[in-house]
Amino acid sequence: MNKATAAQRIVRIVRPYVAVFDPALMAIIGSLGVIGLITLYSAGNDYPWRVTDQIRNFGVAFVVLFFAANVRPQWLMRLALPVYIIGVALLVATELNGETVKGATRWLDIKVTRIQPSEIMKLGVPMMLAWYFHKREGALRGLDFLVAAVLLLVPVALILKQPDLGTAVLVLAAGVFVIFFAGLPWKWLAVMLVGGVALLPVAWTLLHDYQRERVMTLIDPSTDPLGKGFHTIQAMIAIGSGGMFGKGWMQGTQAHLEFIPERTSDFIFAVYSEEFGLVGNVVLVLLFMALVWRSFAIAINAPTLFARLLASAIGLIMFTYAFVNMGMVSGILPVVGVPLPFISYGGTALVTLGMACGFLMAISAHRKLVQS
């Protein structure tokens, strides 16, 4: 009897912390995670330890998700400004005293460990912009959108300086989504698009040599099939050879004969496509669409502008991750080093994604407790 009472007491204590989990969102994340581990097992058959590491990474990401899901949206809003300021400060510190690896200065040694400050801004920027527009709700002017643009472009410029084009694209997209959902006038958006196209020649001159080479390789990878175009050509061969139903799990020749570079991380989609074919790709795309749909459903039901902007931005960040990765592997976008969410090997991206999904669950679970 005492044991039963103790068990009931534990259940009562734990239940509120577990009740924040969104069943639909957890089902989608779980499905993507299983697909990721199955594909990684095949892609990394020469690196069996990577599957073990990835399971550990999922464990860490789940812990982060759990704690993020139990943070009330009021606290998320209070954290937005400090997180943004700390993130920008760390980016500046990385520029001044960061560690350079393979020509890129992206890591900062803080004695205890090394961190990549740009990862903070993937969520720090949309949080900051959502907070800013929430504070300006009901009194928005054109100047507010210009201020938001500055708040966005400062970290993006610092990330580009490292250089890290992939992360800069994700941070820029996250910020643009928030600004758009905050009510950016369509004519302003049209002007921005026209201006962006007009500035392409200037942007070309600002790109690093390797970035220009990636764009040229995108246009015609056959100009250097054994060099710069090798990644794209081999990935497209793998995707095409998968056909309708794929060659079967562990049967992908491009992956197992080691023709696909970075096959456990950035190019894991090529391995998946070869083994599971078009049908498998449709399933994967539907799962990502379901993830975006669930994010929007949470955003629609959120009672404050901050929560609505953050939830909708997170949904489109997931979309951007998947679209850019699948696009670069398929040869329709330049190679920029963006992982496929919950599929690619890597701990840092998983932790960021886990935190983002935790924020979604916090907004969903605590929506009645948030005061508008």
Buried (B, 14 or more C-beta within 10 A) or exposed (E): EEEEEEEEEEEEEEEEEEEBBBEBBBEBBEBBBEBBBBBBBBBBBEBEEBBEBBEEBBEEBBEBBBBBBBBBBBEBBEBBBEBBEBBBEBBBEBBEEBEEEEEBBBBBEEEEEEBBBBBBBBBBBBBBBBBBBBBBEEEBEEEBBEEBBEBBEBBBEBBBEBBBBBBBBBBBBBBBBBBBBBEBEEEBEEEBEEEEEEEEEEEEEEBEEEBEBBEBBBEEBEEBEEEBBBBBBBBBBBBEBBEEEBBEBEEBEBBBEEBBBBBBBBBBBBBBBBBBBBEBBEEBEEBBBBBBBBBBBBBEBBBBBBBBBBBBBBBBBBBBBBBBBBBBBBBEBBBBBBBBBBBBBBBEBBBBBBBBBBBBBBBBBBBEEBEE
